[in-house]
């Protein structure tokens, strides 16, 4: 959902981006026509459980609102400092040799921002 920008912020909260959703469905050969959703369409929501494989270990991910998608780990001072250092290093790596900062990648559109 995130990687294909199917859910985006709107003034009234969040909303499905039907153009991106339909693009994904066509590319994945999941549907032969456009998905039509109207204001009164029935939408079924559900909770999921996630796991991440880092090449060595399978890590369970949180599925609650504030931590959704974060690895289930105890947030010790050492863990938090590591997260901050890795995040800082990642941001520093986004600065090109010409000084241009890459704000983000949009894999579903094969673009950088």
Residue frames as qw, qx, qy, qz and C-alpha x, y, z in Angstrom:
[[0.000, 0.886, 0.463, 0.000, 0.00, 0.00, 0.00],
 [0.266, -0.852, 0.094, 0.441, 2.75, 2.46, 0.93],
 [0.475, -0.265, 0.576, 0.611, 5.20, 1.46, -1.80],
 [0.238, 0.396, 0.681, 0.568, 2.61, 2.12, -4.46],
 [0.051, 0.053, 0.134, -0.988, 1.22, 5.32, -2.87],
 [0.235, -0.424, -0.794, -0.367, -2.29, 3.86, -2.67],
 [0.360, -0.787, -0.476, 0.157, -3.14, 5.76, 0.51],
 [0.363, 0.327, -0.037, 0.872, -2.48, 9.48, 0.65],
 [0.109, -0.437, -0.512, 0.731, -3.29, 12.32, 3.05],
 [0.012, 0.603, 0.504, 0.619, -6.27, 14.52, 2.26],
 [0.148, -0.452, 0.180, -0.861, -7.80, 17.51, 4.04],
 [0.749, -0.371, -0.014, -0.549, -10.36, 15.25, 5.75],
 [0.792, -0.397, 0.460, -0.058, -7.82, 12.57, 6.77],
 [0.224, -0.346, 0.807, 0.423, -6.54, 9.88, 4.45],
 [0.746, 0.436, 0.122, -0.488, -7.97, 8.52, 1.23],
 [0.764, 0.080, 0.570, 0.292, -7.38, 5.80, -1.33],
 [0.153, 0.602, -0.403, -0.672, -5.66, 7.00, -4.48],
 [0.828, 0.315, 0.414, -0.209, -7.69, 5.07, -7.05],
 [0.565, 0.755, -0.312, -0.112, -5.37, 5.95, -9.93],
 [0.025, 0.601, -0.787, 0.133, -2.36, 4.40, -8.16],
 [0.632, -0.073, 0.704, -0.315, -4.43, 1.46, -6.89],
 [0.817, 0.496, 0.185, -0.228, -5.70, 0.69, -10.39],
 [0.397, 0.748, -0.530, -0.040, -2.19, 1.06, -11.87],
 [0.257, -0.433, 0.841, -0.197, -0.91, -1.52, -9.38],
 [0.742, 0.152, 0.571, -0.317, -3.78, -3.92, -10.04],
 [0.741, 0.641, -0.090, -0.179, -3.19, -3.78, -13.80],
 [0.238, 0.707, -0.662, 0.068, 0.61, -4.18, -13.47],
 [0.324, -0.296, 0.856, -0.275, 0.15, -7.14, -11.11],
 [0.388, -0.026, -0.783, -0.486, -2.42, -8.71, -13.48],
 [0.058, 0.175, 0.828, -0.530, -4.93, -8.73, -10.62],
 [0.374, 0.609, 0.494, -0.495, -7.83, -7.10, -12.44],
 [0.436, 0.283, 0.622, 0.586, -8.94, -6.68, -16.03],
 [0.023, 0.770, 0.362, 0.525, -10.80, -3.41, -15.56],
 [0.070, 0.444, -0.348, 0.823, -10.66, -0.36, -13.34],
 [0.302, -0.401, -0.773, 0.388, -11.75, -0.73, -9.74],
 [0.161, -0.572, -0.214, -0.775, -14.61, 1.65, -9.05],
 [0.327, -0.362, -0.692, 0.533, -15.22, 2.84, -5.50],
 [0.150, -0.674, -0.318, -0.649, -18.09, 5.16, -4.72],
 [0.172, -0.470, 0.414, -0.761, -18.85, 7.11, -1.55],
 [0.767, -0.241, 0.248, -0.541, -21.35, 4.47, -0.47],
 [0.731, 0.281, -0.620, -0.042, -19.23, 1.44, -1.45],
 [0.852, -0.517, 0.054, -0.069, -18.76, -1.20, 1.22],
 [0.371, 0.663, -0.589, 0.277, -15.13, -1.27, 2.37],
 [0.907, -0.382, -0.177, 0.028, -13.83, -4.10, 4.54],
 [0.076, 0.789, -0.527, 0.306, -10.92, -3.26, 6.80],
 [0.953, -0.218, -0.199, 0.063, -8.75, -5.77, 8.60],
 [0.352, -0.818, 0.454, 0.033, -5.63, -6.05, 10.73],
 [0.857, 0.381, -0.334, 0.096, -2.52, -7.84, 9.57],
 [0.713, -0.607, 0.264, 0.232, 0.61, -9.23, 11.14],
 [0.565, 0.777, -0.273, 0.055, 3.99, -8.54, 9.61],
 [0.830, -0.386, 0.240, 0.323, 7.43, -10.06, 9.68],
 [0.322, 0.879, -0.341, -0.087, 10.78, -8.91, 8.32],
 [0.947, -0.069, 0.113, 0.292, 13.61, -11.20, 7.25],
 [0.057, -0.935, 0.286, 0.200, 17.00, -9.49, 7.52],
 [0.576, 0.572, -0.584, -0.020, 18.94, -12.33, 5.89],
 [0.232, 0.246, -0.863, 0.375, 19.61, -14.05, 9.19],
 [0.062, 0.239, 0.797, -0.551, 16.60, -13.67, 11.46],
 [0.171, -0.570, -0.624, -0.507, 12.84, -13.36, 11.10],
 [0.084, -0.079, -0.446, 0.888, 11.67, -10.39, 13.12],
 [0.011, -0.679, -0.734, -0.008, 8.06, -9.84, 14.14],
 [0.095, 0.285, 0.088, 0.950, 6.71, -6.35, 13.45],
 [0.160, 0.313, 0.559, -0.751, 4.31, -4.30, 15.56],
 [0.023, 0.423, 0.738, 0.525, 0.77, -4.06, 14.21],
 [0.124, -0.741, -0.531, 0.393, -0.66, -1.36, 16.47],
 [0.277, 0.924, 0.248, 0.094, -1.35, 2.21, 15.35],
 [0.129, -0.957, 0.241, 0.100, 1.68, 4.07, 16.68],
 [0.400, -0.553, 0.693, 0.232, 4.31, 1.39, 16.05],
 [0.864, 0.384, 0.285, -0.160, 2.87, -0.33, 12.97],
 [0.759, 0.613, -0.156, 0.158, 5.68, -1.89, 10.91],
 [0.028, -0.775, 0.565, -0.283, 8.40, -1.31, 13.53],
 [0.605, 0.124, -0.771, 0.156, 10.39, -4.31, 14.71],
 [0.711, -0.654, -0.143, -0.216, 9.32, -5.59, 18.11],
 [0.625, 0.189, -0.452, 0.607, 12.33, -4.69, 20.23],
 [0.441, -0.743, -0.346, 0.366, 12.82, -3.15, 23.62],
 [0.306, 0.830, 0.015, 0.465, 13.57, 0.53, 23.13],
 [0.682, -0.520, -0.133, 0.497, 16.61, 0.90, 25.37],
 [0.055, -0.902, 0.167, 0.393, 18.85, 3.95, 25.30],
 [0.378, -0.353, 0.709, 0.480, 21.39, 1.93, 23.29],
 [0.419, 0.442, 0.755, 0.243, 18.72, 0.86, 20.76],
 [0.176, 0.926, 0.294, -0.157, 17.42, 4.43, 20.40],
 [0.188, -0.775, 0.380, 0.468, 20.95, 5.82, 19.93],
 [0.433, -0.067, 0.785, 0.438, 21.60, 3.19, 17.25],
 [0.357, 0.693, 0.619, 0.094, 18.38, 4.14, 15.44],
 [0.032, 0.955, 0.029, -0.294, 19.34, 7.82, 15.55],
 [0.310, -0.582, 0.572, 0.487, 22.88, 7.13, 14.29],
 [0.435, 0.180, 0.799, 0.374, 21.70, 4.90, 11.44],
 [0.273, 0.832, 0.482, -0.028, 19.01, 7.41, 10.45],
 [0.089, -0.897, 0.173, 0.396, 21.55, 10.23, 10.46],
 [0.377, -0.331, 0.712, 0.491, 23.98, 8.21, 8.35],
 [0.426, 0.486, 0.732, 0.215, 21.19, 7.39, 5.90],
 [0.169, 0.940, 0.246, -0.164, 20.28, 11.08, 5.55],
 [0.229, -0.742, 0.422, 0.468, 23.95, 12.04, 5.08],
 [0.446, -0.036, 0.788, 0.423, 24.18, 9.45, 2.29],
 [0.389, 0.717, 0.579, 0.016, 21.30, 11.17, 0.50],
 [0.051, 0.906, -0.142, -0.395, 23.52, 14.17, -0.28],
 [0.852, 0.446, 0.128, 0.241, 25.11, 13.75, -3.71],
 [0.649, -0.117, 0.077, 0.748, 28.62, 14.88, -4.69],
 [0.155, 0.480, 0.274, 0.819, 27.03, 18.00, -6.21],
 [0.051, -0.009, 0.473, -0.880, 25.32, 18.83, -2.88],
 [0.564, -0.184, -0.365, -0.717, 21.85, 17.88, -4.09],
 [0.318, -0.107, 0.804, -0.491, 19.74, 16.25, -1.38],
 [0.393, -0.149, -0.786, -0.454, 17.49, 13.38, -2.44],
 [0.453, -0.257, 0.337, -0.785, 14.34, 13.75, -0.34],
 [0.696, 0.002, 0.635, -0.335, 12.90, 10.37, -1.14],
 [0.047, 0.152, -0.863, -0.479, 12.41, 7.57, -3.61],
 [0.708, 0.214, 0.237, -0.630, 9.13, 6.60, -5.17],
 [0.307, -0.194, 0.900, 0.240, 9.75, 3.03, -6.25],
 [0.508, 0.491, 0.696, -0.128, 6.28, 2.63, -7.74],
 [0.422, 0.883, 0.101, -0.177, 6.99, 5.51, -10.16],
 [0.817, 0.115, 0.105, 0.556, 10.74, 4.81, -10.61],
 [0.165, 0.822, 0.007, 0.545, 11.46, 8.39, -9.53],
 [0.510, -0.273, -0.452, 0.679, 13.38, 10.23, -6.85],
 [0.100, -0.913, -0.325, -0.227, 12.20, 13.43, -5.19]]
